[in-house]
Every structure is written in C-alpha cells, then in structure tokens.
Amino acid sequence: MNNTNLIFRRVHLYLGMLLIPWVLIYALSTFTFNHRDWFRGQFNQPDSWTQLWKKEFKADVPRQQPKLKEWARGVLDENGIKGGFNVRQNPQSVLINFIQFRNPIRVTYRKNSGQLLAEQKRTTLAEMMARMHVRHGYGRGGVLYNSWAFVVDLVCFAIIAWIATGLYMWWKLPATRKAGWVAILSGLATFLLLVFTI
Amino acid sequence: MEKIAWSKLIRRTHMYLALFLTPWMVVYALSSFIFNHHALFSGGKPLAQFEKVEELPYEAVFSDGIEPREAGLQILRDLDREGAFWVGQNQKLTAERFTVNRNRAIGPERIHYYPRENKVIIERQKTTTASLLVGLHLKHGIGHPGIAANLWGIVLDLVIVGMLFWVLSGVWMWLGIKPARFWGGVSGLVGLGLFLLFMFTV
C-alpha cells in the first residue's frame, strides 16, 4: 500500500472514530424530526418546567437588543447562572433562555408584577438530541460553547473529507468501478429529480 | 470463506451506500457550515428575500373547525400548487391574513390569503446557493402532498440508516485493521470524552 493510500485510509478512519458520537446524534435526532408524529409525546411535555426560585425584582429594561443582552447577563450573573443565553421581551415580560443541552433554565421577568421567576426544564432524550442537533454558531457563550461550534465545523470538514477519501479508495478498487458509477449516477439523478420537482 | 464473503458484503454496502448518498451528504456539510457562520453568508439579513410575484382573487369556503394545515392544503389545491408545505399552527382563518409556506427546493413561496378581501398574494424567494442548501437541509417529514416531497423524506430515512451503518461497519472494519487499533481507539475515546464533556457542561 503506498503512502497516499495509507494516509487517506487512516484519515477516513480516525476522523470517523473521533466523530462517532456526533454522527449518532445527528442521525437519531434527524429520525425524530422526520417522524415527528411518532415522537410527539417526547417534545414539550406538559408540566416539564419546575420552579427553581421566585423573587421580588424591579428594574428598568433596556429596549435595544445589545443593551437588553447586557442587562440579562447582569441578571443571570447576580443569580449565579453562567453560560450562553438568548433573551427577548414583549410589553409584559422579558424571557431569558439559558441554553443547556440537558436541563435548560428560563428566567422570566414580569414587568407589571415585579417578579423574577427561574424555572428548569425536565428534558427527554429526544429533546436533548434535538438541542444538540440545532446548536451552532460562535460567540454565544464561553469557550465550551465556541468549542461546540468548532466541532460542528469539524463535522462539516469531516463529511467532505470522508467523501473525498472515499472516492479515492473506490477508484483504487477497479473491480468496483462499474457498480460505483451506477451508485453515484443513480444517487445524483435521484437528488436532481427531487430538487427540481419538490 | 464465509467470513470473507460477509466482510466483503459489509465493505461494499458501506461504500455503495456512501456513493449513492454523496449529494445529500455534500448538502448537509455545506449547509451546516452556513448555519455555523450565518452572519458571514447573510450579512445580518435573511439569506434570500421574498418578492411579490402574483395577486389573485380567491374565494374559498372552509369547513367549520378546520385545522390550519388542512386549510393550507385546501388553498394549495385550489391554486394548483400542491407539494411540501407548512403553516403556523396558531394561525386563524378569521384573522386578517393566513399564510401558507410552500417550501419548494427552488423558489419557495409564501401564499398570503386575505379572507376579508377574498384575494391571495404570492411571494417567491429568489434562490441563492446558500438559501438552496439551507432549504434542502431543513426538508424533512413524510406525509406531504405529492410524491417528490415524500420521497425526499424516505431518502432522509436512508441517510439516517446510512449514517448508523457507516458507524457500525466502520467500527467493525477498524477492529479488523490491527495496525490501526491503537490510534483508532485513541480517536474514539477522545471523541467520546469530548462529547461527554460538552453534554454535561454546555
């Protein structure tokens, strides 16, 4: 086996071994998306939010999003909640969603009654996998949050690398060329047919 | 002899399944990269804008208590635009506007029905490479009207089977390559360790 062949095989294999958990999560969560009716009971179950604490609280809430985000960061810090979050408001309340794979927390500030309420969600496996599937993007929290985004990039790169090295390995097996072409062309034809007719 | 035949079957299935599903995997890789660097591709705006293409008179009678999805399907049928679609589940036909999203792969449409004015306005999204890839990434589900949309859902199931099979057969092939056992094992454990770290801390 020449050097290039060996390098391609090992890159294909080691990248695959490294990213097994992500491939499994993406596959299984996609199954729950594709068959939503079968998993309806697994998402947004009633009474899945449990109150953690409730406090009297009065504050002027900034209107602009960057300042609102800063304000929400302060509220979370004061209450010992660290990590990535998103925030939105309407005339009655502010909702801060503290993003976590396993047990997300939401903090609601009710402007009129001056109450700050923290609740934690009881999560099903399907919900946790769905959260992992959709999590992406840099700059939403600390180092670990950005590291997850980096792994998402790595998965994107890995898929392209698996395809490139896979094509190379296929080409090195002359006995499989004909059937390989049939597989590639039938896949491409099916794909194009669907894209142009959906 | 039987073991060799079995081994060959697994290796060939691993390969041919991958060759067949290559277009889908390319779409998922590129579109995931777009999601992960959204601002880079969108500049803070939607990936592609919707533009008004048609305004038509439209009168319809809906059965009492009709679900939003059924109403959406009726509108699409009346306008001869059947296919994969979605509607916001909180929409009401008594509201000023009821929107049906006809999510074609190329040129997705928004059909706004105005019950009080008896008209529909159709908007179409200008397709860009990024919006096409993202649109394809988001397509899923079985039970849409039309064969093509359901076939996409079936192929998506095949992608899922493919991913699970690649993992299982990949691990099996790794165990058969003695010189790769150590570093393959290290890669697997590092991946698992990182994943668990993320799971319990992020």
Chai-1 contact restraints between the chains, C-beta under 6 A:
chainA,res_idxA,chainB,res_idxB,connection_type,confidence,min_distance_angstrom,max_distance_angstrom,comment,restraint_id
A,L13,B,W174,contact,1.0,0.0,6.0,A-B,restraint_1
A,L13,B,A180,contact,1.0,0.0,6.0,A-B,restraint_2
A,L13,B,G184,contact,1.0,0.0,6.0,A-B,restraint_3
A,Y14,B,S187,contact,1.0,0.0,6.0,A-B,restraint_4
A,G16,B,G170,contact,1.0,0.0,6.0,A-B,restraint_5
A,M17,B,G184,contact,1.0,0.0,6.0,A-B,restraint_6
A,M17,B,S187,contact,1.0,0.0,6.0,A-B,restraint_7
A,M17,B,G188,contact,1.0,0.0,6.0,A-B,restraint_8
A,L18,B,S187,contact,1.0,0.0,6.0,A-B,restraint_9
A,L18,B,G191,contact,1.0,0.0,6.0,A-B,restraint_10
A,L19,B,G191,contact,1.0,0.0,6.0,A-B,restraint_11
A,I20,B,V167,contact,1.0,0.0,6.0,A-B,restraint_12
A,I20,B,G191,contact,1.0,0.0,6.0,A-B,restraint_13
A,P21,B,G191,contact,1.0,0.0,6.0,A-B,restraint_14
A,P21,B,L192,contact,1.0,0.0,6.0,A-B,restraint_15
A,P21,B,F195,contact,1.0,0.0,6.0,A-B,restraint_16
A,V23,B,M163,contact,1.0,0.0,6.0,A-B,restraint_17
A,V23,B,V167,contact,1.0,0.0,6.0,A-B,restraint_18
A,A27,B,I160,contact,1.0,0.0,6.0,A-B,restraint_19
A,A27,B,M163,contact,1.0,0.0,6.0,A-B,restraint_20
A,A27,B,L164,contact,1.0,0.0,6.0,A-B,restraint_21
A,T30,B,I160,contact,1.0,0.0,6.0,A-B,restraint_22
A,F31,B,I160,contact,1.0,0.0,6.0,A-B,restraint_23
A,F33,B,H140,contact,1.0,0.0,6.0,A-B,restraint_24
A,N34,B,H140,contact,1.0,0.0,6.0,A-B,restraint_25
A,N34,B,G141,contact,1.0,0.0,6.0,A-B,restraint_26
A,N34,B,G153,contact,1.0,0.0,6.0,A-B,restraint_27
A,N34,B,L156,contact,1.0,0.0,6.0,A-B,restraint_28
A,F101,B,M199,contact,1.0,0.0,6.0,A-B,restraint_29
A,F101,B,V202,contact,1.0,0.0,6.0,A-B,restraint_30
A,H136,B,F35,contact,1.0,0.0,6.0,A-B,restraint_31
A,H136,B,N36,contact,1.0,0.0,6.0,A-B,restraint_32
A,G137,B,N36,contact,1.0,0.0,6.0,A-B,restraint_33
A,L144,B,T201,contact,1.0,0.0,6.0,A-B,restraint_34
A,L144,B,V202,contact,1.0,0.0,6.0,A-B,restraint_35
A,W148,B,F198,contact,1.0,0.0,6.0,A-B,restraint_36
A,W148,B,V202,contact,1.0,0.0,6.0,A-B,restraint_37
A,A149,B,N36,contact,1.0,0.0,6.0,A-B,restraint_38
A,V152,B,N36,contact,1.0,0.0,6.0,A-B,restraint_39
A,D153,B,N36,contact,1.0,0.0,6.0,A-B,restraint_40
A,C156,B,A29,contact,1.0,0.0,6.0,A-B,restraint_41
A,C156,B,S32,contact,1.0,0.0,6.0,A-B,restraint_42
A,C156,B,F33,contact,1.0,0.0,6.0,A-B,restraint_43
A,I159,B,M25,contact,1.0,0.0,6.0,A-B,restraint_44
A,I159,B,A29,contact,1.0,0.0,6.0,A-B,restraint_45
A,I160,B,A29,contact,1.0,0.0,6.0,A-B,restraint_46
A,I163,B,T22,contact,1.0,0.0,6.0,A-B,restraint_47
A,G166,B,A18,contact,1.0,0.0,6.0,A-B,restraint_48
A,W170,B,M15,contact,1.0,0.0,6.0,A-B,restraint_49
A,G180,B,L19,contact,1.0,0.0,6.0,A-B,restraint_50
A,A183,B,Y16,contact,1.0,0.0,6.0,A-B,restraint_51
A,A183,B,L19,contact,1.0,0.0,6.0,A-B,restraint_52
A,A183,B,F20,contact,1.0,0.0,6.0,A-B,restraint_53
A,I184,B,L19,contact,1.0,0.0,6.0,A-B,restraint_54
A,G187,B,F20,contact,1.0,0.0,6.0,A-B,restraint_55
A,G187,B,T22,contact,1.0,0.0,6.0,A-B,restraint_56
A,G187,B,P23,contact,1.0,0.0,6.0,A-B,restraint_57
A,L188,B,P23,contact,1.0,0.0,6.0,A-B,restraint_58
A,F191,B,P23,contact,1.0,0.0,6.0,A-B,restraint_59
A,L194,B,A148,contact,1.0,0.0,6.0,A-B,restraint_60
A,L194,B,W152,contact,1.0,0.0,6.0,A-B,restraint_61
A,V195,B,A105,contact,1.0,0.0,6.0,A-B,restraint_62
A,T197,B,A148,contact,1.0,0.0,6.0,A-B,restraint_63
A,I198,B,A84,contact,1.0,0.0,6.0,A-B,restraint_64
A,I198,B,R104,contact,1.0,0.0,6.0,A-B,restraint_65
A,I198,B,A105,contact,1.0,0.0,6.0,A-B,restraint_66
A,I198,B,A148,contact,1.0,0.0,6.0,A-B,restraint_67
A,I198,B,A149,contact,1.0,0.0,6.0,A-B,restraint_68
